Amino acid sequence: MPMNIEEIKNVKGIKKLADMAFIDSELFEVLFQGIKSNNERIAYNSSWAAAHLTEKNKNCDIKRFFPDLIDTAFKTAMGGVKRNIFKIVQQVIIPVEFQLECADLAMNALLNKKNDVAVRAFALTILEHLISSIPELIEEVLFLIEKEKSYANAAFLVRSNRFEKTAKKHLNTHN
């Protein structure tokens, strides 16, 4: 029975959609294409299910969707869709050809205090994953973290502490 993405209204339905999309290549394609939909419910449910799918299956091949994910994350005004895209990107290996764009996306999100807490926290994780590929990010991110630590929430603090540890480890082994 095919699922109508727009009609799903609960976590159980989203998880079922994610599981089905993992084994059905056509549904997988529909799911990732749905993220860029102008229909808010389709975009939200698609991104939510895709986030569950990538969380459970971190090695799934989403390379071909990176341009749309990045473009949608930059352009969308839908906080839930942006949050889910950042969750997806933080959970997978970022292909080399998209690392600079993802770093730019994450830095912009980190700098914009109007973004959801989750988006900014996921941005830190994305930047942490890019340290070995783009070490020149370290200094700027550490500066931003230092400025925000005194009033940051728990999610931001946990991610910033992890970023700092990874950065320190990288600097110790590469200096």
N, C-alpha and C positions, 0 to 999 in steps of 0.2 A: 504494500500500500504506500503510494507516494505521499510525502508529507508536504503540506502547504506551509512554507517557512513563515509566511505572514501571520498565520493563525496560532503559532506556538506562543503560549503565555506562561510557561513555568520552566523551572530548571530541569525537571524530568524530561520534558519534551526537547529541550535544547541538547541535553546529553544524549538522548536517543538519536537526534539528528546528527550530532557529531560522530557517534558510533557508526551510523549508517553511511555517512559521507566518507568515512575512512575505508570502507570496503566497496563502495560504489563510486567509480571514477566520474560518472556523469553528475552525480549529486555533489561530489567533491568540487567539481568545476562550478556548478550552480552556486554552491555555498560561497566560494571565494569571489565569484563574480557579483554575488548579491551584496557584498560589503560596500561596493561603490554605488549601490542603488540610490536613487533620489527618494524612494519610498522609505521613510524613517524606520518603520517596523521591520521591513525586509533587511535593511542595512544593519540594524541593531541585532536582530536574531541571527543573521548570517555571521556577523563578527563575533557574537557571543559563542555560537556553536564552533566556529573556527578556532577560537581561543581554547575551548575545551578539547577540541581535536588535537591541537598542537601541544597542549599541556600533557596529554596522555600519550602522544606519538611524536616525540620531539624530532625524530629523523624523517618526518614526512617531507616530500619534495614540494616546496611552495615557491621555489626560485622564480618561476614565471609570473607569480603574482606580486612580487616585490614592487615593481613600478606602480601598480595600482594601489597597493597598501600605503606606500610612501605618499603618493599624490593625494589619496583620500585623507590620510592623517593630517597632512598640511592644510587641506581645504575644508574639512568638515566642521560644522558648528555643533554637531551632535556629540556631546561629551561621552556618552556610552560607547559609541562607535570608535571614537579616538582612543578611549581607554582599552577597548578590546584589541585594537590594532597594535597598540604598544605592548599589550600582554603577549600577543602572537609573536611580535618581533623579538621580545626579550627571551622567548622560549626556544627559538630555533637558531641554528647556525646561520649567520648573515653572510650571504655570498659576497665574495671580495668586491665584485663590481657594484655592489649597493652599500658598502660599508661607509663611504663618505657621506652619502645621502642620508643614511640612517643616523650617523653621528650628527649631522646638521639638524635633522628632525628632532633628535633627543636633546640637543643643546637648546634649540628654540623652545622646546617644551619645558625644559628646566628653567630657562630664563623667564618664562611667562608665568607669573604668580597667579594668573587667573585660571590656569589649568587645574583640573581635578588633582587632588593629592595623589591618587593612584597613577595618573599619567606621569606626574613628576617623579614618583618613586620608580615606575617602570623605566623612565628615561635614564635614571641613574644606573639601573641594571644593564640597559642596552650599552651605555657608555662604558661600564665596567667590562662588558664582554669585548669591547673594541680596543681596550688598552694595549694589548700586544700588537694589534695592527696599526693603531693610530696613537702612539704614545704621546704625541704632542697635545693631546686632549687633557692629559693628567693635570698639568698646572692650572689650567683654566677651571676645570671641574673642582679641583681642591679649593680654589679661591671661592667659588660659588658656594660650596658646602660650608666653608668656614663662616661666610657671611650669614648663612641661614640657620646654623646649628642652634643658636640660642633660642629661637622661636619655632623650630621645626616640630612636626608631629612624629609620632613613633615610627610610622612607615618610612618616612624620609630619613630618620635617624638610623634605622636598621640598614637601609640601603646605602646611606652615606658612609657608615662605618665599614660596610663590606667593600665599597669602592676604595676607601682609604687603605684597607688591608691589601687589596689586590694591587693598587698603585704602588704601595711601599714594596711589596714583593717584587713587582716588575722592575722598579728602580734599583733595588738591591742586586738583582741578577743581571741588569743591563748597564750598570755604571762601574 
